[in-house]
Amino acid sequence: MYDNSSEGLLKVFISDLTTADEATYRCGVNITDDDDPFTEIKLTVNQDHQFSTPNKSAAVIGESVKLTCNYPKKHNETNKHICKENNKKICQNISSSEKKRFEFSDSTAGVFTVIISNVSRRDAGVYWCGAGTKHKHVTSVSLTNKHELTLTMPPVVGREGDSAEIKCPYDAKYAKEIKHLCKGKCFTKDARNIIRSDEDHVKKPKISVKDDTELNLFTVTMTDLRAEDAGKYWCAVKDVFNLPIELMIVTKD
């Protein structure tokens, strides 16, 4: 249950529905007015297997991703809905500042799509979508599709013999901490340390670093690229890891 007092809105989420949840519920505010402030809601649970399988989607940061949502055809004229789970498993509406990046469109009867543009790290997580029906005092939303959205960094492409930059954003609270770039996941036995922000760069003339604490961006420039430089790189600060970045080398051949 989530009481959004700033909007005068009470939300009740029921997860993992079973037929045992079928009942008539009453929802409202306990006040002393003579009018009955409660609204009755009859909940029915249908077994519809087309909505049961979670969808796993991957998106590249900075690009767009499309989520497909099914909903009961009888709700064809109602509002399409998408929300995102927080760490308390409450599915929260998309904030007004973010809504402009979410574009709804109908594809076929009982199906609509949501396109999220300019994807960023904050978009990763679990989304639910479905359709809402407006009653006199209550809006009921059937959340029929679950989407687990994961993110990947766009690859870095360099030509053999040329240079490439690997950019690693980090949280402002880590501005004074040591940053790492590794080939393989940092701090594991198979990882190879490429450079640290506090290292003596004279020993590695092919590699230079810049730590911009105002932009919270750690940038590593690798020069004179070779085919063996290709692979997956990780940025880390303390025990926090960025998403892995794939370095692709275009060879002279």
C-alpha positions in Angstrom: 0.0 0.0 0.0 1.3 3.4 -0.9 -0.3 6.7 0.3 0.7 9.6 -1.9 -0.6 12.3 0.3 0.8 15.1 -2.0 -1.6 14.0 -4.8 -4.4 12.8 -2.5 -4.0 9.3 -3.9 -4.0 5.9 -2.2 -2.4 3.0 -4.2 -2.8 -0.7 -3.3 -0.7 -3.2 -5.2 -1.5 -6.9 -5.1 1.3 -9.1 -6.6 1.4 -12.8 -7.5 -2.4 -13.0 -7.9 -4.2 -16.2 -7.4 -7.9 -17.1 -7.5 -7.9 -16.9 -3.7 -7.6 -13.2 -4.1 -11.0 -12.9 -5.8 -13.3 -10.9 -3.6 -15.1 -7.6 -3.2 -12.8 -5.0 -1.6 -13.7 -1.6 -0.1 -11.4 1.3 -0.5 -11.6 4.8 0.9 -10.9 7.2 3.8 -12.4 6.8 7.3 -14.1 10.1 8.0 -17.1 11.1 10.1 -19.2 12.5 7.3 -22.6 11.0 6.8 -21.8 10.0 3.2 -20.1 6.6 2.7 -16.6 7.5 1.6 -15.8 3.9 0.6 -16.0 2.4 -2.9 -16.6 -1.3 -3.5 -14.3 -3.0 -6.0 -14.9 -6.5 -7.3 -11.7 -8.3 -8.2 -11.7 -11.3 -10.6 -8.6 -13.2 -11.5 -8.3 -14.8 -14.9 -5.8 -17.3 -16.0 -4.4 -15.9 -19.2 -1.1 -17.5 -20.1 -0.2 -14.9 -22.7 0.6 -12.5 -19.9 2.5 -14.8 -17.6 6.0 -14.8 -19.0 8.4 -11.9 -18.0 10.1 -10.2 -21.0 13.8 -9.5 -20.8 14.9 -6.6 -22.9 18.4 -5.0 -23.4 19.0 -1.4 -24.4 22.2 0.5 -25.3 22.7 3.7 -23.3 21.9 6.7 -25.4 19.7 4.8 -27.8 16.0 3.8 -27.8 14.2 0.6 -26.7 10.7 -0.7 -27.4 8.6 -2.5 -24.9 5.5 -4.4 -26.1 2.5 -4.7 -23.9 -0.6 -6.9 -24.1 -3.9 -6.0 -22.4 -7.4 -7.4 -22.3 -9.2 -6.4 -25.6 -12.3 -5.4 -23.6 -10.1 -2.5 -22.2 -9.5 -1.2 -25.7 -10.9 2.3 -24.9 -9.1 2.7 -21.6 -5.9 4.4 -20.7 -2.6 2.6 -21.4 -0.3 2.4 -18.4 3.3 1.8 -17.6 5.1 2.0 -14.2 8.4 1.0 -12.8 9.1 -1.0 -9.6 11.1 0.6 -6.9 13.2 -1.3 -4.3 10.0 -1.8 -2.2 8.3 -3.6 -5.1 5.9 -0.7 -5.5 5.2 0.1 -9.1 5.5 3.9 -9.4 4.3 6.1 -12.2 6.9 7.6 -14.5 7.7 11.1 -13.2 6.4 14.0 -15.2 10.0 15.1 -16.0 10.7 11.7 -17.6 7.4 11.2 -19.4 8.5 13.1 -22.5 10.9 10.2 -23.3 8.1 7.6 -23.2 6.0 7.4 -26.4 2.9 5.2 -26.5 1.4 3.8 -29.7 -1.1 1.1 -30.6 0.0 -1.7 -32.9 -2.9 -4.2 -33.0 -6.0 -4.8 -30.9 -5.0 -5.8 -27.4 -1.3 -4.7 -28.0 0.5 -1.4 -27.6 4.1 -0.4 -27.5 6.1 2.0 -25.4 9.3 3.5 -26.8 11.8 4.8 -24.3 14.2 7.3 -26.0 17.7 8.4 -24.9 18.1 5.5 -22.5 20.3 6.2 -19.4 21.5 4.2 -16.5 18.4 5.2 -14.4 16.1 3.4 -16.8 17.4 0.0 -15.9 14.9 -2.1 -13.8 11.5 -3.8 -13.8 8.6 -2.3 -15.6 4.9 -3.3 -15.6 2.4 -2.3 -18.3 -1.3 -2.8 -18.9 -4.5 -0.8 -19.1 -6.5 1.2 -16.6 -10.2 1.6 -16.1 -11.7 4.7 -14.5 -14.6 4.1 -12.0 -16.5 6.7 -10.1 -13.9 7.2 -7.3 -11.4 4.5 -8.2 -9.0 3.8 -11.0 -8.1 0.1 -11.4 -5.1 -0.9 -13.5 -4.4 -4.4 -14.8 -0.7 -4.8 -15.0 -0.4 -7.6 -17.5 3.2 -7.5 -18.7 6.5 -7.6 -16.8 9.6 -6.2 -18.5 13.1 -6.6 -17.1 15.2 -3.9 -18.8 19.0 -4.3 -18.7 21.5 -1.8 -20.2 24.7 -2.0 -22.1 27.3 0.6 -23.0 27.8 1.5 -26.7 31.0 -0.1 -28.0 34.1 1.9 -28.6 35.5 1.4 -32.1 39.1 2.3 -33.0 41.4 1.6 -36.0 44.6 -0.3 -35.6 47.4 2.2 -35.1 45.1 5.0 -34.1 43.7 6.0 -30.7 40.4 5.4 -28.8 38.8 6.9 -25.7 37.0 4.9 -23.0 34.8 7.2 -20.8 33.8 6.2 -17.4 31.2 8.3 -15.5 31.0 8.0 -11.8 28.9 9.4 -8.8 30.1 12.7 -7.5 30.7 11.2 -4.0 33.6 9.3 -5.5 35.4 12.4 -6.9 38.4 11.9 -4.6 38.6 8.1 -4.9 41.0 6.2 -7.1 39.5 5.1 -10.4 40.4 1.9 -12.2 40.3 0.7 -15.8 40.7 -3.1 -16.3 40.5 -5.5 -19.1 38.1 -8.0 -17.5 36.2 -7.2 -14.3 38.4 -5.3 -11.9 39.5 -7.0 -8.7 39.0 -10.5 -10.1 41.9 -12.9 -10.7 41.5 -12.9 -14.5 41.4 -9.1 -14.8 44.3 -7.1 -16.1 44.8 -3.6 -14.7 45.2 -1.1 -17.5 45.7 2.0 -15.5 44.6 3.8 -12.3 43.9 7.5 -11.8 46.9 7.8 -9.4 49.4 5.8 -11.5 52.7 7.1 -12.9 51.7 7.4 -16.5 55.3 7.7 -17.7 55.6 3.9 -17.3 52.7 3.5 -19.7 53.4 6.0 -22.6 50.6 4.5 -24.8 47.9 5.3 -22.2 46.9 8.6 -20.6 44.1 9.5 -18.2 42.0 12.5 -17.3 39.8 12.6 -14.2 37.4 15.5 -14.6 35.9 15.9 -11.1 33.5 18.6 -12.2 31.9 16.4 -14.9 32.5 13.3 -12.7 34.1 11.6 -15.8 37.2 9.4 -15.9 38.6 9.2 -19.4 41.3 6.8 -20.6 43.0 7.4 -24.0 44.7 4.4 -25.6 47.1 5.1 -28.5 48.8 3.0 -31.1 46.0 0.4 -30.9 46.7 -3.2 -31.7 44.3 -6.1 -32.5 45.1 -7.6 -29.1 43.7 -4.5 -27.4 40.2 -5.6 -28.4 37.9 -6.9 -25.7 35.7 -6.1 -22.7 36.8 -3.4 -20.3 35.5 -2.4 -16.9 35.6 0.9 -15.0 35.5 0.7 -11.2 35.8 3.0 -8.2 36.1 1.3 -4.8 33.6 -1.6 -5.1 31.3 0.1 -7.6 31.4 -1.0 -11.3 30.3 0.7 -14.4 28.7 -1.3 -17.2 31.4 -3.2 -19.3 32.5 -1.5 -22.5 33.5 -3.4 -25.6 36.5 -2.1 -27.5 36.4 -3.2 -31.1 39.5 -2.8 -33.3 39.3 -2.4 -37.1 42.5 -4.0 -38.4 44.4 -2.6 -41.4 43.6 -5.8 -43.3 
